[in-house]
Amino acid sequence: MSIRKIIDWAIQETEWQKIGNIASPFYYYYDYAGHWVWACDVDLGNEEVLRCVPVAANNREIIYAEQGRAVTLSRLGNGKWVITGLAKSLKSTVHFIYLSFSDDMYQINRKVLRGYVIRPLTYGELGELIAPYGYGTLPYGVQGKFRADGTFLEIVEWY
Amino acid sequence: MIGILLIMMSIGSAQYEVWGTPYDYAYLEKQSVAIEEGLEYWLENEKEIKNDFIGTHDQADTIAVTELIWEKSLSRPRRIAIEDDPALELGDIVALPDGRKILVTALNKKIKRGEVPTLIIDGGKVMTA
């Protein structure tokens, strides 16, 4: 592990607010304290979707939120994340542009699109994803997580 | 007459209470990162620019690349001394006879009696594609 990674990790640990978007419908979740709470999965822009994120109690802002809505997450004292409100902005995919410089010239070498997209699977994908079984195994409306270049990563949820 | 008007006023007035928070769409952030190829992490010197008026990824790309080239240009400072030319301004590009180009970021001159003023031009090297 490089020093950079340790520093990045330390910065991440001190974060108390994050923006994510909802990646699943809301469901009932039996939390660590033994209460039934409303929760959902939240996409923070990382490879893994954050599962079972409860909606903070006494939250009056979230009356209705659908998949893809931007929400703010706050960290509780015990280190767990909760949804505390609606966010004003939503993070998108990121363009990385690599340049090289010589004496007094510059050149754009490559452009890479990074990030993740969550969207319903297309009919074609429903038919091809589970190879030997084919069409009909996965229900309509199932959500998949893809890299920005279109590579399939995982199925996020289905009803 | 005044009585009628007062009655009309009281009938037409009401007190309303609006509950809930205003509904608004979330803004999608477009982010572009221009970076020099093959840079070690300890050589990185990050500069973040945020602007609400950037609408597309293409616009963000252009700004990111331009800013990187600008910073790169400033990191190669040049100083030349020429005979005074009042037409020169900050932001001009001075082309030297050998083909090099310098972007003017500062101009200095000393004016003394009996001397030809010398203009000191500070600037950065102009990068071309």
Interface residues (C-beta under 8 A of the other chain):
Chain A: S2 R4 R60 E61 I63 R69 A70 L86 A87 K88 S89 L90 K91 S92 T93 V94 H95 F96 I97 Y98 L99 S100 F101 D104 M105 Y106 Q107 I108 N109 K111
Chain B: G20 T21 D24 A26 Y27 L28 E29 K30 Q31 S32 V33 A34 I35 E36 E37 G38 Y41 W42 H57 A60 D61 A64 V65 L68 I69 K72 R100 K101 K125 V126 M127 T128 A129
